[in-house]
Amino acid sequence: MANDGATPSIFWFIARRSFRSGRFFLSYGTGVGILLSVALALSGGAAFQSSYPLVAPIFPVVGSSGAIVVFTNDRIKGVLEYLLAYGMTPRRIFLNVLGSAMLLVAVVTTATIGVGVGLFVARGHSIGTTLALDLLVYSVPMSFLCVAFATTVGMMWTSLSSPRAGMNSPIGLIPFVGILPAIITLFAIAGLAFSGASTSQNDAIVGLAVESVVLILVVLLISGLSRFLRRERLLSPA
């Protein structure tokens, strides 16, 4: 992470705390993702190839919640206020939290997709071009985009509200915000299949369209950091 002035990097400090504070979410998201990966891999080649790339981005959102937990708790307890007084900028704090979320999603995505694809291959199936492209072009990028979207919205929500422990906190709802793009893609492709218009090309267009929209939203949110993450918005509400 970028270093502002002479202040030392806090990225790994935030990352370690995100793993520690979010260990329940990390275990839950990874565990459920692995169980679904195993179930689909055992159900047959066609089911895995058609369904797994679409559901794979859902669980990393839950598993990466530790980063927003740290950000929310730090604002409530005045830790962010201390970091600001120490000379760190709101943008740097935001990017460190976002980077920590990216580490968490990398862990969940690697574990779930690794187990699913590994078991799929172990059962004698081959990874065709279509499955490889679905995973590399949609599943993995969408996992990171959904987490980036959820984390950015969560931090802005926290910054614009006056949270108290157990009240007005984005922690409980942000995972639902994060999985929304993947759910939209899933239902859109299911709708194509129901109408008989589902083809590899049409499904790919839908997936890439939703990915593009989420990417644009994330870029717009990050570009508005200077407006939403002013120093006074990160001060403790207590």
Protein Blocks (a to p, Z undefined) as FASTA:
>chain_A
ZZehjbccfklmmmmmmmmmmmmmmmmmmmmmmmmmmmmmmnojklmmmmmmmmmmmmmm
mmmmmmmmmmmmmmmnommmmmmmnopafklmmmmmmmmmmmmmmmmmmmmmmmmmmmmm
mnopacdfklmmmmmmmmmmmmmmmmmmmmmmmmmmmmmmccdehiapaklmmmmmmmmm
mmmmmmmmmmmmmnopacfklmmmmmmmmmmmmmmmmmmmmmmmmmmmgfklmpcfZZ
